[in-house]
Amino acid sequence: MGFLCLKQTGNATVELYVTGVLKEYHRQGIGRQLFRRAAEAARESGYSFIQVKTVQMGKYEQYDATNKFYISLGFKEFEVFPDLWDKWNPCQIYVMGLK
């Protein structure tokens, strides 16, 4: 139904590197449950922060839904890198404390 992968990006930080839920299972809490378990595992492994990168809000409807999902999980806007990927896909970074 779904998957999630974390990637270490620093001594205290992991990145929610990729996550996906089959379309027919969207809006059933699966992504939220995957995230909760991953965040718990990261916390138990001693990480203090989790980050996620996505396309900045307001560029594409599909990514706006993704942004809203991350915000609903408790992520906070950290920084936008306008040209990290390319000028059509500004990179929004969200962060969350795990402690």
ABEGO torsion letter per residue (X at the ends): XBBBBBBBABAABBBBABBBBBAAABGAGAAAAAAAAAAAAAAAAGBABBBBBBBBBGABAAAAAAAAAAAAAGBBBABBBAAAABAABBBBBBBBBAX
